[in-house]
């Protein structure tokens, strides 16, 4: 799924959520709020609040990277570490554990 498609989908979800919540609130507030203008103000405010939550979710969903080569037991990356340079580590995917360039963890604790 392309990044552009994700952003367009997130925008469409946000607009749809705003419209649905606003419409439902206008209809459900009719018995409680007699003024039409007041109903629309309250419904729009609730619609904006819920749409803001949907927009926050949509932005995080659209901006996250796609997993390139998810292997078994990994969460998005290959799970392999490759030595990039002397004392450096290149990790493919998310680092969920401890990444250390020390050969012995006891040596690192002693220093």
GILIN-V607744 format. One record per residue. N is the residue number from 1. RES is the residue in one letter. OMEGA is omega in whole degrees, 0 to 359 (* if undefined). BURIAL is b if it has 9 or more other C-alpha atoms within 8 Angstrom, else e. Layout:
N RES OMEGA BURIAL
N RES OMEGA BURIAL
//
This chain:
1 X 184 e
2 X 180 e
3 X 179 e
4 X 178 e
5 X 179 e
6 X 180 b
7 X 178 b
8 X 178 e
9 X 179 b
10 X 177 b
11 X 179 b
12 X 177 e
13 X 180 b
14 X 180 b
15 X 180 b
16 X 179 e
17 X 179 b
18 X 181 b
19 X 182 b
20 X 181 b
21 X 179 b
22 X 179 b
23 X 179 b
24 X 180 e
25 X 179 b
26 X 181 b
27 X 184 e
28 X 179 e
29 X 183 b
30 X 180 b
31 X 185 e
32 X 183 e
33 X 187 b
34 X 180 e
35 X 181 e
36 X 180 e
37 X 179 e
38 X 178 b
39 X 182 b
40 X 178 b
41 X 180 e
42 X 181 b
43 X 179 b
44 X 179 b
45 X 177 e
46 X 177 b
47 X 178 b
48 X 180 b
49 X 181 e
50 X 178 b
51 X 176 b
52 X 175 b
53 X 178 e
54 X 179 b
55 X 178 b
56 X 177 e
57 X 182 e
58 X 179 b
59 X 178 b
60 X 179 e
61 X 183 b
62 X 185 b
63 X 183 e
64 X 181 e
65 X 176 e
66 X 174 e
67 X 184 e
68 X 182 e
69 X 182 e
70 X 178 b
71 X 179 b
72 X 177 e
73 X 179 e
74 X 182 b
75 X 175 e
76 X 181 b
77 X 181 b
78 X 179 b
79 X 180 b
80 X 173 e
81 X 182 e
82 X 179 e
83 X 183 b
84 X 180 e
85 X 179 e
86 X 180 e
87 X 180 e
88 X 180 e
89 X 172 b
90 X 184 e
91 X 175 b
92 X 180 b
93 X 181 b
94 X 177 b
95 X 181 e
96 X 181 e
97 X 181 e
98 X 175 e
99 X 184 e
100 X 175 e
101 X 180 e
102 X 179 e
103 X 181 e
104 X 182 e
105 X 177 e
106 X 178 e
107 X 181 b
108 X 180 e
109 X 181 e
110 X 184 e
111 X * e
//
